[in-house]
């Protein structure tokens, strides 16, 4: 499809422009401890979809700025993608607002919650 671009590796300096051009950023990883690219995309005002195996997904993504999908479930991803695309402007604005409120204190809260869950 001409509307989908797999950009491949890009230098760090190019990423803000690429994120800003995108309607949605997808990180459908099978395992990702955090997924800093989620933070970066949100900071550029891009709606996000991430797998439930991305650490950042649980702390940063909600229905107001994107979606979290089960890792490896391409059917759910295919169902969610058009929904997110149809609202990408609104979700992207919300993503930027959300990440602008994220900081060290929120990191600590998330870390404490993760530790409590494990213990």
N, C-alpha and C positions, 0 to 999 in steps of 0.2 A: 504494500500500500504506500502511495506517495506521501501520505500524511504522517507516517511513522519514520523516525530517523534513529538509528542506532549509531550514536556519535563515536563510540570507541573511546580510547584513552585520550584525555585532554589535560594540558598543563593546568596547574592550580589557578593561574592568572586568567584563564579562559572561562573557568567554571561559572562565575557570577552571570556573565552574559548568556551562557548556555541555559542555566537555570531560569533566567528571566524570560527567555524566548519560549521555554517549554510551557505547555498547558498543564502537564502533570509529570511528576517525577515518581518512578516506580523502583523500589528496591525489594525485589521478590527473592531475597536471600534465603538459603536453607539454614544458615547459621551466621549471625553477625552480632558480636558482643554489644555494640552500640549502633553504629551506622551513622557516622558524622555527616555523611552526605545528606541525610534527612534534615539535620540542622541547617546545612548550607542552602538546600533547596527552599526550605521554609523562610529563611532570612531573605531570599530573593523574591518572595511572594508567589511561590509555586505550590500548588496543591500536591499532596503526597499520598502514595499508596505504598505500604510496606508489609512485609510478612510478619507474622507473629513471632518470628525468630530473631527479629531486630530489636535490640534492647531499647532503642529510642522510641520505637513504636508505642510502647506501653506508657511512656511518660509524656510524649509530645503529640501523638495523633489521636484525634477524636472525630466525630461525625461533622464537626464544624470546619475542619481543615483537610480532611482526607479520609482514608480507610485503612484498617488493618485486616489482612487476609491470612488464612492459614497457609503456612509454607507448603509449597508443592501442589497446591490445589488450583490448577489452571482454570477450572470451571468457575470458581468463585472470582478469581481475578478477572476473567473475561466478562462476568456479570457486573462487577463493580466498576470496571474501567469506564464504560460509557456514562454511568451515573456521575462519576467524578468529573469526567470531561465536560459534561453538560453544565456543571456548576463550578468549573475550574477558576473563574474569575473571583467569585465569592469565597471559595475555599482557599484560594491563594492569598487573598487579603487577610483572611482569618489566620492562616498559617504564619504570615509575617507578624501579625499582632501577638500570636501565641509565643513565638520564639523570641520576640523582643521582651517578653516578660519572664523568660527563662534565665536563671542564673545559678550561682553557686549554692544558694539556700535550697533551691528546688532540686539540685543534684543530690544534696545531702538527704533530703526527704525521700527521694527515690531510692537511694542506697539503703537507707534504714528500712524502708518497706521491703526491699528485696531480701535483705538479711533476715527480717522477721519471717518472711515466707519460707526461706530455706531452713531456718531454725525451727 
